[in-house]
Amino acid sequence: MRVAIAGAGLAGLTCAKYLAQAGHKPIVFEARDVLGGKVAAWKDEDGDWYETGLHIFFGAYPNMLQLFQELKIEDRLQWKSHSMIFNQPNEPGTYSRFDFPDLPAPFNGVAAILSNNDMLTWSEKVSFGIGLIPAMLRGQEYVEECDKQSWSEWLRNHNIPERVNKEVFIAMSKALNFINPDEISSTVLLTALNRFLQEKNGSKMAFLDGAPPERLCEPIVEYIRSNGGEVFLNRPLKEIKLDEMNNVKSFIIGDKDENKTEEFFADAYVSAMPVDIFKRLIPSPWKELEIFEKLKGLKGVPVINIHMWFDRKLTDIDHLLFSRSDLLSVYADMSITCKEYEDKDRSMLELVFAPAKDWIGKSDQEIINATMTELEKLFPSHFTGTDQAKLRKFKVVKTPLSVYKAVPGCQELRPSQSTPIKNFFLTGDYTMQRYLASMEGAVLSGKLCASEIEKATQLRSRTS
C-alpha cells in the first residue's frame, strides 16, 4: 500500500519507518530543506551547528530507545551521570544536585530527594511525597484526571508549600513545556515524575553525539529508502483534495525549487505536520467534525533557543543544567556534552529562553543582552572583573509556534491517530499518547499511526 505522509519530523519519519518495515511504501514530503521538524538543525558560515532546541533523551523513553536499537545507532547516545543539577540563585556560581544511587525504583528517586538538603526542607519533602502517593498507586488514570488543574493548583490542593514550586518546579515546568507552573497542566509534571520514580533509569539523561538531522533522522531515512519508501525535501503540502465522499482524493504537493505543484495519489494519507500548520489546511467539509473542531483549542507555545560561543571554557560540567533563572530554562555546555561540538578550550552554551511569549518579537541582540545579564549570575567569576569572557558569536533560533501549549483541559482536545476519514490519519506529539509534547511522544505517535494504518489495511482486505 502506498502512503503519503506530510512532514519529516520525528513523528512522520517514525510512521514511515514502521510502515516500510511492515511492507508498505511510504512517501514523505517535507516542506523545508532540512529533516527533523522540531529537532531540525543547520550549519552556520563557520560549519558550526545550531539547533531548534536543546534535545535531551531520557531513560524513560522506551519507544525512542527501541528506535535507536532497531537502527543500530545506540552508541550515538551519550549517557550522563544519573543526576539532576540546579543552579543556586542565592549563591551565584554554585549548584545543587539530586544524585540517583544504583538502587531499584522508586528507592533511588526517594534517596536522591532525601539526600538533597539545599533546596527542600524535610517537612517539604514529606508533604510532597505524600501528595505523590495517588499518582504512584493509581498510575496514568489518576494522572489524566489531574488535567483539570494547573501544577500550582495541584500543589495547593495537596497542601504542599509554594516554596517547593519556587525551588524545583518552576525550572522543571519550563524545561517540559516552556511555561510556568501556574499555566502548565499538572498532568505534564505528574507524567514525568511517575516515569522518573517508577523506572530505575527513567530520569537518566543522554545527549545525542551530534546534530539530530544527521545523527538520528538520516538513519531513519536510509531505512525507509532501503525498504522501498522515499523522502522528499522542499515539497510542502498545499492542499488536501477530497472526493465526493469527503475522503482524501489526493495531496497537492508544492515544489519550492521550481515553484510548481503536483497532484499525488496514494492509498492512505497522513498529516505529520505541527498542529498549527495542519489546522490551516483542514478541508472545509471536515471542519465541523468533532475531532478537527477540538483542534482549535491546541496552539503551539513560543520557544527561543540560543547558542553562544565564548573565547574560553566557562564550566567543566558534562550535563544538563537547570538555571532557575527568570528568563532561562535549561542549558548545557555543548562543547563538553556533545562529541561533534567538542572544543577543549572554548565553550558553546546552548540555552532555552522561556517563557518566551514576551520575547519572541524582540530583536536577537535584545535577547542576547538579556541572556548575558543572566550569565553574570550563573558564571560570576567569568563575567566580573577585568578579564571577562568574551562572546565570539551567537545564533538565536525562534520558533513562534512549537509544541502544543499543555495547559489544563488539553488532554480531551488531543486527537487519536485514526480519524473518521477512512483513508486519513494523524501523527505528531499533539496526538493522543502518554508522553505528551516530547520527542518520545512524537516517536510513539508515529508508531501508533503506522499501527492504525496497518489495522485499516487488514480490515479492508478482509472485507474486500
C-alpha positions as a Markdown table, in Angstrom:
| # | Residue | x | y | z |
|---|---|---|---|---|
| 1 | Met | 0.0 | 0.0 | 0.0 |
| 2 | Arg | 1.2 | 3.5 | -0.9 |
| 3 | Val | 1.0 | 6.0 | 2.0 |
| 4 | Ala | 1.6 | 9.8 | 1.6 |
| 5 | Ile | 3.0 | 11.5 | 4.7 |
| 6 | Ala | 3.2 | 15.3 | 5.0 |
| 7 | Gly | 6.0 | 16.2 | 7.4 |
| 8 | Ala | 9.5 | 14.8 | 8.0 |
| 9 | Gly | 9.8 | 15.4 | 11.7 |
| 10 | Leu | 10.3 | 12.6 | 14.2 |
| 11 | Ala | 6.6 | 11.6 | 14.0 |
| 12 | Gly | 6.4 | 11.5 | 10.2 |
| 13 | Leu | 9.7 | 9.7 | 9.8 |
| 14 | Thr | 8.9 | 7.1 | 12.6 |
| 15 | Cys | 5.5 | 6.5 | 11.0 |
| 16 | Ala | 7.2 | 5.9 | 7.6 |
| 17 | Lys | 9.8 | 3.7 | 9.2 |
| 18 | Tyr | 7.3 | 1.3 | 10.7 |
| 19 | Leu | 5.1 | 1.3 | 7.5 |
| 20 | Ala | 8.2 | 0.4 | 5.4 |
| 21 | Gln | 9.0 | -2.3 | 8.0 |
| 22 | Ala | 5.5 | -3.7 | 7.5 |
| 23 | Gly | 6.0 | -3.9 | 3.7 |
| 24 | His | 4.2 | -0.7 | 2.7 |
| 25 | Lys | 5.5 | 2.1 | 0.5 |
| 26 | Pro | 5.6 | 5.4 | 2.5 |
| 27 | Ile | 6.3 | 8.6 | 0.6 |
| 28 | Val | 7.3 | 11.5 | 2.9 |
| 29 | Phe | 7.0 | 15.1 | 1.8 |
| 30 | Glu | 8.8 | 17.8 | 3.9 |
| 31 | Ala | 8.2 | 21.5 | 3.4 |
| 32 | Arg | 11.6 | 22.7 | 4.5 |
| 33 | Asp | 15.1 | 21.8 | 3.2 |
| 34 | Val | 16.0 | 20.0 | 6.5 |
| 35 | Leu | 14.9 | 16.9 | 8.2 |
| 36 | Gly | 13.7 | 16.8 | 11.8 |
| 37 | Gly | 10.8 | 19.3 | 12.3 |
| 38 | Lys | 11.2 | 20.4 | 15.9 |
| 39 | Val | 14.7 | 18.8 | 16.1 |
| 40 | Ala | 16.0 | 20.5 | 13.0 |
| 41 | Ala | 19.5 | 21.9 | 12.9 |
| 42 | Trp | 21.6 | 23.9 | 10.5 |
| 43 | Lys | 25.3 | 24.8 | 10.0 |
| 44 | Asp | 26.5 | 28.4 | 10.1 |
| 45 | Glu | 29.1 | 30.0 | 7.9 |
| 46 | Asp | 31.9 | 28.5 | 10.1 |
| 47 | Gly | 30.5 | 25.0 | 9.9 |
| 48 | Asp | 29.2 | 25.1 | 13.4 |
| 49 | Trp | 25.8 | 23.5 | 14.1 |
| 50 | Tyr | 22.9 | 25.4 | 15.7 |
| 51 | Glu | 19.6 | 23.7 | 16.7 |
| 52 | Thr | 15.9 | 24.3 | 17.1 |
| 53 | Gly | 16.1 | 23.2 | 20.7 |
| 54 | Leu | 18.2 | 21.6 | 23.4 |
| 55 | His | 17.2 | 18.0 | 23.0 |
| 56 | Ile | 17.6 | 15.5 | 25.9 |
| 57 | Phe | 16.9 | 11.8 | 25.7 |
| 58 | Phe | 15.7 | 10.1 | 28.9 |
| 59 | Gly | 15.8 | 6.5 | 30.1 |
| 60 | Ala | 12.1 | 6.7 | 30.3 |
| 61 | Tyr | 11.8 | 6.9 | 26.5 |
| 62 | Pro | 11.2 | 3.3 | 25.6 |
| 63 | Asn | 10.0 | 3.8 | 22.1 |
| 64 | Met | 12.8 | 6.2 | 21.2 |
| 65 | Leu | 15.4 | 3.8 | 22.7 |
| 66 | Gln | 13.8 | 0.9 | 20.7 |
| 67 | Leu | 14.1 | 3.0 | 17.6 |
| 68 | Phe | 17.8 | 3.6 | 18.2 |
| 69 | Gln | 18.3 | -0.1 | 18.8 |
| 70 | Glu | 16.5 | -1.1 | 15.6 |
| 71 | Leu | 18.6 | 1.4 | 13.6 |
| 72 | Lys | 21.7 | 0.1 | 15.3 |
| 73 | Ile | 22.8 | 3.6 | 16.4 |
| 74 | Glu | 22.6 | 3.2 | 20.2 |
| 75 | Asp | 26.2 | 4.3 | 20.5 |
| 76 | Arg | 25.2 | 7.7 | 19.4 |
| 77 | Leu | 23.5 | 8.4 | 22.7 |
| 78 | Gln | 26.0 | 9.9 | 25.2 |
| 79 | Trp | 24.6 | 9.0 | 28.7 |
| 80 | Lys | 25.5 | 11.3 | 31.6 |
| 81 | Ser | 25.6 | 10.6 | 35.3 |
| 82 | His | 22.2 | 9.8 | 36.9 |
| 83 | Ser | 21.8 | 13.3 | 38.3 |
| 84 | Met | 19.7 | 16.4 | 38.1 |
| 85 | Ile | 21.7 | 19.6 | 38.6 |
| 86 | Phe | 20.2 | 23.0 | 39.6 |
| 87 | Asn | 21.9 | 26.4 | 39.8 |
| 88 | Gln | 21.6 | 28.1 | 43.2 |
| 89 | Pro | 20.3 | 31.7 | 42.6 |
| 90 | Asn | 21.1 | 32.8 | 46.1 |
| 91 | Glu | 24.7 | 31.6 | 45.7 |
| 92 | Pro | 25.8 | 32.6 | 42.2 |
| 93 | Gly | 28.1 | 30.1 | 40.5 |
| 94 | Thr | 27.1 | 27.2 | 42.8 |
| 95 | Tyr | 25.0 | 24.1 | 42.1 |
| 96 | Ser | 22.7 | 21.7 | 44.0 |
| 97 | Arg | 22.5 | 18.1 | 42.9 |
| 98 | Phe | 20.0 | 15.3 | 43.1 |
| 99 | Asp | 22.1 | 12.2 | 42.6 |
| 100 | Phe | 20.3 | 8.9 | 42.0 |
| 101 | Pro | 22.1 | 5.9 | 43.6 |
| 102 | Asp | 22.3 | 2.5 | 42.0 |
| 103 | Leu | 19.1 | 1.2 | 43.6 |
| 104 | Pro | 15.8 | -0.1 | 42.2 |
| 105 | Ala | 13.0 | 2.4 | 41.6 |
| 106 | Pro | 11.5 | 4.2 | 43.4 |
| 107 | Phe | 14.1 | 3.9 | 46.1 |
| 108 | Asn | 16.8 | 5.6 | 44.0 |
| 109 | Gly | 14.5 | 8.6 | 43.4 |
| 110 | Val | 13.5 | 8.8 | 47.1 |
| 111 | Ala | 17.2 | 8.6 | 48.1 |
| 112 | Ala | 18.0 | 11.4 | 45.6 |
| 113 | Ile | 15.4 | 13.6 | 47.0 |
| 114 | Leu | 16.1 | 12.9 | 50.7 |
| 115 | Ser | 19.9 | 13.4 | 50.2 |
| 116 | Asn | 19.5 | 16.9 | 48.8 |
| 117 | Asn | 19.2 | 19.4 | 51.7 |
| 118 | Asp | 20.0 | 22.5 | 49.7 |
| 119 | Met | 16.6 | 23.1 | 48.1 |
| 120 | Leu | 13.8 | 21.5 | 50.2 |
| 121 | Thr | 13.3 | 21.1 | 53.9 |
| 122 | Trp | 12.4 | 17.7 | 55.4 |
| 123 | Ser | 8.8 | 18.8 | 56.0 |
| 124 | Glu | 8.5 | 19.9 | 52.4 |
| 125 | Lys | 9.9 | 16.6 | 51.2 |
| 126 | Val | 7.4 | 14.7 | 53.3 |
| 127 | Ser | 4.4 | 16.7 | 52.2 |
| 128 | Phe | 5.4 | 16.4 | 48.6 |
| 129 | Gly | 6.0 | 12.7 | 48.9 |
| 130 | Ile | 2.5 | 12.2 | 50.4 |
| 131 | Gly | 1.0 | 14.2 | 47.6 |
| 132 | Leu | 2.5 | 11.8 | 45.0 |
| 133 | Ile | 1.1 | 8.6 | 46.5 |
| 134 | Pro | -2.1 | 8.6 | 44.5 |
| 135 | Ala | -0.1 | 9.1 | 41.2 |
| 136 | Met | 2.2 | 6.2 | 42.1 |
| 137 | Leu | -0.7 | 3.9 | 43.2 |
| 138 | Arg | -3.3 | 4.7 | 40.5 |
| 139 | Gly | -0.9 | 5.4 | 37.7 |
| 140 | Gln | -1.9 | 7.0 | 34.4 |
| 141 | Glu | -5.7 | 7.0 | 35.2 |
| 142 | Tyr | -5.1 | 9.4 | 38.1 |
| 143 | Val | -2.5 | 11.4 | 36.1 |
| 144 | Glu | -5.1 | 12.0 | 33.3 |
| 145 | Glu | -7.8 | 13.1 | 35.8 |
| 146 | Cys | -5.4 | 15.8 | 37.0 |
| 147 | Asp | -5.5 | 17.6 | 33.7 |
| 148 | Lys | -8.3 | 19.8 | 35.1 |
| 149 | Gln | -5.8 | 21.8 | 37.2 |
| 150 | Ser | -2.5 | 23.5 | 36.8 |
| 151 | Trp | 0.6 | 22.3 | 38.6 |
| 152 | Ser | 0.4 | 25.2 | 41.1 |
| 153 | Glu | -3.3 | 24.3 | 41.8 |
| 154 | Trp | -2.3 | 20.7 | 42.3 |
| 155 | Leu | 0.3 | 21.6 | 44.8 |
| 156 | Arg | -2.1 | 23.9 | 46.7 |
| 157 | Asn | -4.8 | 21.2 | 46.7 |
| 158 | His | -2.3 | 18.8 | 48.4 |
| 159 | Asn | -1.2 | 21.4 | 50.9 |
| 160 | Ile | 2.3 | 21.4 | 49.5 |
| 161 | Pro | 4.2 | 24.7 | 50.3 |
| 162 | Glu | 4.6 | 27.2 | 47.5 |
| 163 | Arg | 8.4 | 27.1 | 48.1 |
| 164 | Val | 8.5 | 23.6 | 46.6 |
| 165 | Asn | 7.3 | 25.2 | 43.3 |
| 166 | Lys | 9.8 | 28.0 | 43.5 |
| 167 | Glu | 12.8 | 25.8 | 44.4 |
| 168 | Val | 12.2 | 22.9 | 41.9 |
| 169 | Phe | 9.2 | 23.0 | 39.7 |
| 170 | Ile | 9.4 | 26.4 | 38.0 |
| 171 | Ala | 12.6 | 25.0 | 36.4 |
| 172 | Met | 11.0 | 21.7 | 35.6 |
| 173 | Ser | 7.9 | 23.2 | 34.2 |
| 174 | Lys | 9.8 | 25.4 | 31.8 |
| 175 | Ala | 12.0 | 22.5 | 30.8 |
| 176 | Leu | 9.0 | 20.3 | 30.0 |
| 177 | Asn | 6.7 | 22.8 | 28.1 |
| 178 | Phe | 8.4 | 26.2 | 28.2 |
| 179 | Ile | 5.8 | 27.7 | 30.5 |
| 180 | Asn | 5.4 | 28.3 | 34.3 |
| 181 | Pro | 3.7 | 26.1 | 36.9 |
| 182 | Asp | 0.7 | 28.5 | 37.0 |
| 183 | Glu | -0.1 | 27.7 | 33.4 |
| 184 | Ile | 1.1 | 24.1 | 32.8 |
| 185 | Ser | -1.3 | 21.1 | 33.3 |
| 186 | Ser | -0.5 | 19.0 | 36.3 |
| 187 | Thr | -0.7 | 16.0 | 34.0 |
| 188 | Val | 2.6 | 17.0 | 32.4 |
| 189 | Leu | 4.6 | 17.1 | 35.7 |
| 190 | Leu | 2.9 | 14.1 | 37.1 |
| 191 | Thr | 3.6 | 12.1 | 34.0 |
| 192 | Ala | 7.3 | 12.9 | 34.2 |
| 193 | Leu | 7.5 | 12.3 | 37.9 |
| 194 | Asn | 5.7 | 9.0 | 37.6 |
| 195 | Arg | 8.2 | 7.8 | 35.0 |
| 196 | Phe | 11.2 | 9.1 | 36.9 |
| 197 | Leu | 10.1 | 7.4 | 40.2 |
| 198 | Gln | 8.8 | 4.1 | 38.7 |
| 199 | Glu | 11.7 | 3.3 | 36.3 |
| 200 | Lys | 15.2 | 2.9 | 37.7 |
| 201 | Asn | 16.8 | 4.9 | 34.8 |
| 202 | Gly | 13.8 | 6.9 | 34.0 |
| 203 | Ser | 15.4 | 10.3 | 34.8 |
| 204 | Lys | 18.8 | 9.4 | 33.4 |
| 205 | Met | 19.7 | 11.7 | 30.6 |
| 206 | Ala | 21.6 | 11.4 | 27.3 |
| 207 | Phe | 22.8 | 13.8 | 24.7 |
| 208 | Leu | 23.0 | 12.9 | 21.0 |
| 209 | Asp | 26.6 | 12.9 | 19.8 |
| 210 | Gly | 25.9 | 15.3 | 17.0 |
| 211 | Ala | 23.1 | 17.2 | 15.2 |
| 212 | Pro | 19.8 | 15.4 | 15.1 |
| 213 | Pro | 19.1 | 15.7 | 11.3 |
| 214 | Glu | 22.4 | 13.8 | 10.6 |
| 215 | Arg | 22.7 | 11.5 | 13.6 |
| 216 | Leu | 19.1 | 10.5 | 14.1 |
| 217 | Cys | 16.9 | 11.5 | 11.2 |
| 218 | Glu | 19.3 | 10.4 | 8.3 |
| 219 | Pro | 19.4 | 6.8 | 9.6 |
| 220 | Ile | 15.6 | 6.7 | 9.6 |
| 221 | Val | 15.5 | 8.0 | 6.1 |
| 222 | Glu | 18.1 | 5.4 | 5.0 |
| 223 | Tyr | 15.9 | 2.7 | 6.5 |
| 224 | Ile | 12.8 | 4.0 | 4.7 |
| 225 | Arg | 14.6 | 4.2 | 1.3 |
| 226 | Ser | 16.2 | 0.8 | 1.7 |
| 227 | Asn | 12.8 | -0.7 | 2.3 |
| 228 | Gly | 11.1 | 0.8 | -0.7 |
| 229 | Gly | 9.9 | 4.2 | 0.6 |
| 230 | Glu | 11.0 | 7.7 | -0.2 |
| 231 | Val | 11.6 | 11.1 | 1.5 |
| 232 | Phe | 11.5 | 14.4 | -0.4 |
| 233 | Leu | 12.6 | 17.8 | 1.0 |
| 234 | Asn | 11.3 | 21.3 | -0.2 |
| 235 | Arg | 7.9 | 19.7 | -1.0 |
| 236 | Pro | 5.2 | 21.4 | 1.1 |
| 237 | Leu | 1.7 | 20.1 | 1.3 |
| 238 | Lys | -0.5 | 22.8 | -0.3 |
| 239 | Glu | -4.0 | 21.3 | -0.2 |
| 240 | Ile | -5.8 | 18.1 | 0.8 |
| 241 | Lys | -8.2 | 17.3 | -2.0 |
| 242 | Leu | -11.4 | 15.4 | -1.3 |
| 243 | Asp | -13.5 | 13.0 | -3.4 |
| 244 | Glu | -17.3 | 13.1 | -3.5 |
| 245 | Met | -17.5 | 11.1 | -0.2 |
| 246 | Asn | -15.2 | 13.6 | 1.6 |
| 247 | Asn | -12.4 | 11.1 | 1.8 |
| 248 | Val | -8.9 | 12.1 | 0.6 |
| 249 | Lys | -8.6 | 12.0 | -3.1 |
| 250 | Ser | -5.0 | 13.3 | -3.3 |
| 251 | Phe | -2.4 | 15.6 | -1.8 |
| 252 | Ile | -1.4 | 18.7 | -3.8 |
| 253 | Ile | 2.3 | 19.0 | -3.2 |
| 254 | Gly | 4.4 | 22.1 | -4.0 |
| 255 | Asp | 7.9 | 22.3 | -5.2 |
| 256 | Lys | 9.9 | 25.2 | -3.7 |
| 257 | Asp | 12.7 | 24.8 | -6.2 |
| 258 | Glu | 10.5 | 25.1 | -9.3 |
| 259 | Asn | 7.5 | 27.0 | -8.0 |
| 260 | Lys | 5.0 | 24.4 | -9.2 |
| 261 | Thr | 2.6 | 21.8 | -7.8 |
| 262 | Glu | 1.8 | 18.2 | -8.5 |
| 263 | Glu | -1.2 | 16.0 | -7.5 |
| 264 | Phe | -0.1 | 12.9 | -5.6 |
| 265 | Phe | -2.3 | 9.9 | -5.2 |
| 266 | Ala | -2.0 | 7.2 | -2.5 |
| 267 | Asp | -4.0 | 4.5 | -0.7 |
| 268 | Ala | -3.7 | 6.3 | 2.6 |
| 269 | Tyr | -2.7 | 9.8 | 3.7 |
| 270 | Val | -1.1 | 11.1 | 6.9 |
| 271 | Ser | -0.6 | 14.6 | 8.3 |
| 272 | Ala | 2.6 | 14.6 | 10.3 |
| 273 | Met | 2.7 | 18.4 | 10.4 |
| 274 | Pro | 2.6 | 20.5 | 13.6 |
| 275 | Val | -1.0 | 21.1 | 14.8 |
| 276 | Asp | -0.9 | 24.9 | 13.9 |
| 277 | Ile | 0.1 | 24.2 | 10.3 |
| 278 | Phe | -2.4 | 21.3 | 9.9 |
| 279 | Lys | -5.3 | 23.5 | 11.2 |
| 280 | Arg | -4.7 | 25.9 | 8.2 |
| 281 | Leu | -5.1 | 23.0 | 5.8 |
| 282 | Ile | -8.2 | 21.2 | 7.1 |
| 283 | Pro | -10.7 | 21.0 | 4.2 |
| 284 | Ser | -13.9 | 22.9 | 4.8 |
| 285 | Pro | -16.2 | 19.8 | 4.8 |
| 286 | Trp | -14.1 | 18.4 | 7.8 |
| 287 | Lys | -14.1 | 21.4 | 10.0 |
| 288 | Glu | -17.4 | 20.6 | 11.8 |
| 289 | Leu | -16.2 | 17.1 | 12.7 |
| 290 | Glu | -15.6 | 16.9 | 16.4 |
| 291 | Ile | -12.0 | 15.6 | 16.1 |
| 292 | Phe | -11.0 | 18.6 | 14.0 |
| 293 | Glu | -13.2 | 21.1 | 15.8 |
| 294 | Lys | -11.4 | 20.4 | 19.0 |
| 295 | Leu | -8.0 | 21.2 | 17.5 |
| 296 | Lys | -9.0 | 24.9 | 17.8 |
| 297 | Gly | -8.0 | 24.6 | 21.4 |
| 298 | Leu | -4.5 | 23.4 | 20.8 |
| 299 | Lys | -1.9 | 26.0 | 20.0 |
| 300 | Gly | 1.9 | 25.9 | 19.9 |
| 301 | Val | 4.0 | 27.6 | 22.5 |
| 302 | Pro | 6.7 | 30.1 | 21.5 |
| 303 | Val | 10.3 | 28.9 | 22.1 |
| 304 | Ile | 13.6 | 30.6 | 21.8 |
| 305 | Asn | 16.8 | 28.5 | 21.6 |
| 306 | Ile | 20.1 | 30.4 | 22.0 |
| 307 | His | 23.7 | 29.4 | 21.0 |
| 308 | Met | 26.6 | 31.4 | 22.4 |
| 309 | Trp | 30.3 | 30.7 | 21.5 |
| 310 | Phe | 32.8 | 32.1 | 24.0 |
| 311 | Asp | 36.6 | 32.6 | 24.0 |
| 312 | Arg | 37.2 | 30.3 | 26.9 |
| 313 | Lys | 35.8 | 27.4 | 29.0 |
| 314 | Leu | 33.0 | 28.5 | 31.4 |
| 315 | Thr | 32.4 | 25.2 | 33.1 |
| 316 | Asp | 33.5 | 21.6 | 33.2 |
| 317 | Ile | 30.1 | 20.1 | 34.0 |
| 318 | Asp | 29.2 | 17.4 | 31.5 |
| 319 | His | 25.4 | 17.5 | 32.0 |
| 320 | Leu | 22.1 | 19.4 | 31.5 |
| 321 | Leu | 21.7 | 22.2 | 34.0 |
| 322 | Phe | 18.5 | 23.8 | 35.3 |
| 323 | Ser | 19.3 | 27.5 | 35.5 |
| 324 | Arg | 16.5 | 28.5 | 37.9 |
| 325 | Ser | 16.6 | 31.9 | 36.2 |
| 326 | Asp | 13.5 | 34.1 | 35.5 |
| 327 | Leu | 14.4 | 34.2 | 31.8 |
| 328 | Leu | 16.2 | 30.9 | 31.1 |
| 329 | Ser | 15.0 | 27.3 | 31.4 |
| 330 | Val | 17.8 | 24.7 | 30.9 |
| 331 | Tyr | 21.2 | 25.0 | 29.4 |
| 332 | Ala | 24.4 | 22.9 | 28.7 |
| 333 | Asp | 27.9 | 23.5 | 27.5 |
| 334 | Met | 27.7 | 21.6 | 24.2 |
| 335 | Ser | 31.4 | 21.7 | 23.8 |
| 336 | Ile | 31.5 | 19.2 | 26.6 |
| 337 | Thr | 28.3 | 17.3 | 26.4 |
| 338 | Cys | 28.2 | 16.6 | 22.6 |
| 339 | Lys | 31.0 | 14.8 | 20.8 |
| 340 | Glu | 30.6 | 16.6 | 17.5 |
| 341 | Tyr | 30.6 | 20.0 | 19.1 |
| 342 | Glu | 33.7 | 19.3 | 21.3 |
| 343 | Asp | 36.1 | 22.1 | 22.0 |
| 344 | Lys | 38.7 | 21.6 | 24.7 |
| 345 | Asp | 39.5 | 25.3 | 25.1 |
| 346 | Arg | 36.2 | 27.2 | 24.5 |
| 347 | Ser | 32.6 | 26.9 | 25.5 |
| 348 | Met | 29.5 | 26.8 | 23.4 |
| 349 | Leu | 26.5 | 27.3 | 25.6 |
| 350 | Glu | 23.1 | 26.2 | 24.3 |
| 351 | Leu | 20.3 | 27.8 | 26.3 |
| 352 | Val | 16.5 | 27.7 | 26.2 |
| 353 | Phe | 14.9 | 31.1 | 26.8 |
| 354 | Ala | 11.5 | 30.5 | 28.5 |
| 355 | Pro | 8.8 | 31.5 | 28.9 |
| 356 | Ala | 9.3 | 33.3 | 25.5 |
| 357 | Lys | 5.9 | 34.9 | 24.8 |
| 358 | Asp | 7.1 | 38.4 | 25.8 |
| 359 | Trp | 10.4 | 38.0 | 23.9 |
| 360 | Ile | 9.6 | 36.2 | 20.7 |
| 361 | Gly | 9.1 | 39.6 | 18.9 |
| 362 | Lys | 12.2 | 41.2 | 20.3 |
| 363 | Ser | 15.5 | 41.5 | 18.3 |
| 364 | Asp | 18.2 | 38.9 | 18.6 |
| 365 | Gln | 20.5 | 41.5 | 20.2 |
| 366 | Glu | 17.9 | 42.3 | 22.9 |
| 367 | Ile | 17.6 | 38.6 | 23.7 |
| 368 | Ile | 21.4 | 38.1 | 23.8 |
| 369 | Asn | 21.8 | 41.2 | 26.1 |
| 370 | Ala | 19.2 | 39.8 | 28.5 |
| 371 | Thr | 20.9 | 36.4 | 28.4 |
| 372 | Met | 24.3 | 37.9 | 29.1 |
| 373 | Thr | 22.8 | 39.5 | 32.2 |
| 374 | Glu | 21.6 | 36.1 | 33.4 |
| 375 | Leu | 25.0 | 34.6 | 32.6 |
| 376 | Glu | 26.7 | 37.0 | 35.0 |
| 377 | Lys | 24.7 | 35.3 | 37.8 |
| 378 | Leu | 25.4 | 31.8 | 36.5 |
| 379 | Phe | 29.1 | 32.3 | 35.9 |
| 380 | Pro | 30.1 | 35.3 | 38.1 |
| 381 | Ser | 33.8 | 34.5 | 38.0 |
| 382 | His | 33.9 | 34.8 | 34.2 |
| 383 | Phe | 31.8 | 37.9 | 33.8 |
| 384 | Thr | 33.1 | 40.2 | 36.5 |
| 385 | Gly | 36.5 | 41.9 | 37.0 |
| 386 | Thr | 38.9 | 42.9 | 34.3 |
| 387 | Asp | 39.5 | 39.6 | 32.4 |
| 388 | Gln | 35.9 | 38.7 | 31.4 |
| 389 | Ala | 34.9 | 36.0 | 29.0 |
| 390 | Lys | 34.2 | 37.4 | 25.5 |
| 391 | Leu | 31.3 | 36.3 | 23.3 |
| 392 | Arg | 32.7 | 35.3 | 19.9 |
| 393 | Lys | 29.4 | 34.8 | 18.1 |
| 394 | Phe | 25.8 | 33.8 | 18.7 |
| 395 | Lys | 22.7 | 32.3 | 17.0 |
| 396 | Val | 19.1 | 32.9 | 18.1 |
| 397 | Val | 16.5 | 30.4 | 16.8 |
| 398 | Lys | 12.9 | 31.5 | 17.3 |
| 399 | Thr | 10.0 | 29.1 | 17.0 |
| 400 | Pro | 6.8 | 31.2 | 17.4 |
| 401 | Leu | 4.6 | 28.0 | 17.5 |
| 402 | Ser | 6.5 | 25.0 | 18.8 |
| 403 | Val | 5.0 | 22.0 | 20.8 |
| 404 | Tyr | 1.4 | 22.5 | 21.9 |
| 405 | Lys | 0.9 | 24.6 | 25.0 |
| 406 | Ala | -0.1 | 22.0 | 27.6 |
| 407 | Val | -2.5 | 24.0 | 29.7 |
| 408 | Pro | -5.3 | 22.4 | 31.8 |
| 409 | Gly | -8.0 | 20.8 | 29.7 |
| 410 | Cys | -5.8 | 20.0 | 26.7 |
| 411 | Gln | -6.0 | 16.2 | 27.1 |
| 412 | Glu | -9.6 | 16.0 | 25.9 |
| 413 | Leu | -8.7 | 18.1 | 22.9 |
| 414 | Arg | -5.9 | 15.8 | 21.6 |
| 415 | Pro | -7.0 | 13.6 | 18.7 |
| 416 | Ser | -6.3 | 9.9 | 18.1 |
| 417 | Gln | -4.1 | 8.8 | 15.2 |
| 418 | Ser | -7.1 | 7.4 | 13.3 |
| 419 | Thr | -9.9 | 9.8 | 12.2 |
| 420 | Pro | -13.5 | 9.5 | 10.9 |
| 421 | Ile | -12.0 | 9.8 | 7.4 |
| 422 | Lys | -11.3 | 6.3 | 6.4 |
| 423 | Asn | -8.1 | 6.9 | 4.5 |
| 424 | Phe | -6.7 | 9.8 | 6.5 |
| 425 | Phe | -4.6 | 9.6 | 9.7 |
| 426 | Leu | -2.7 | 11.9 | 12.1 |
| 427 | Thr | 0.6 | 11.8 | 13.8 |
| 428 | Gly | 2.6 | 14.2 | 15.9 |
| 429 | Asp | 3.3 | 14.8 | 19.6 |
| 430 | Tyr | 0.0 | 16.6 | 20.0 |
| 431 | Thr | -2.0 | 13.4 | 19.1 |
| 432 | Met | -3.0 | 11.2 | 22.0 |
| 433 | Gln | -0.2 | 9.2 | 23.6 |
| 434 | Arg | 1.1 | 9.1 | 27.2 |
| 435 | Tyr | 4.3 | 11.0 | 26.6 |
| 436 | Leu | 2.7 | 14.4 | 25.7 |
| 437 | Ala | 4.7 | 17.0 | 23.8 |
| 438 | Ser | 8.2 | 15.4 | 23.7 |
| 439 | Met | 10.5 | 13.5 | 21.3 |
| 440 | Glu | 9.2 | 10.3 | 22.8 |
| 441 | Gly | 5.7 | 11.4 | 22.3 |
| 442 | Ala | 6.4 | 12.2 | 18.6 |
| 443 | Val | 8.1 | 8.7 | 18.1 |
| 444 | Leu | 5.3 | 6.9 | 19.9 |
| 445 | Ser | 2.6 | 8.8 | 17.9 |
| 446 | Gly | 4.3 | 7.8 | 14.6 |
| 447 | Lys | 4.4 | 4.1 | 15.7 |
| 448 | Leu | 0.8 | 4.2 | 16.7 |
| 449 | Cys | -0.2 | 5.9 | 13.4 |
| 450 | Ala | 1.6 | 3.2 | 11.5 |
| 451 | Ser | -0.3 | 0.6 | 13.5 |
| 452 | Glu | -3.7 | 2.2 | 12.8 |
| 453 | Ile | -2.9 | 2.2 | 9.1 |
| 454 | Glu | -1.9 | -1.4 | 9.2 |
| 455 | Lys | -5.2 | -2.2 | 11.0 |
| 456 | Ala | -7.2 | -0.3 | 8.3 |
| 457 | Thr | -5.3 | -2.3 | 5.6 |
| 458 | Gln | -6.1 | -5.6 | 7.2 |
| 459 | Leu | -9.8 | -4.7 | 7.7 |
| 460 | Arg | -10.0 | -3.6 | 4.0 |
| 461 | Ser | -8.5 | -6.8 | 2.8 |
| 462 | Arg | -11.0 | -8.9 | 5.0 |
| 463 | Thr | -14.0 | -7.0 | 3.7 |
| 464 | Ser | -13.0 | -6.9 | 0.0 |
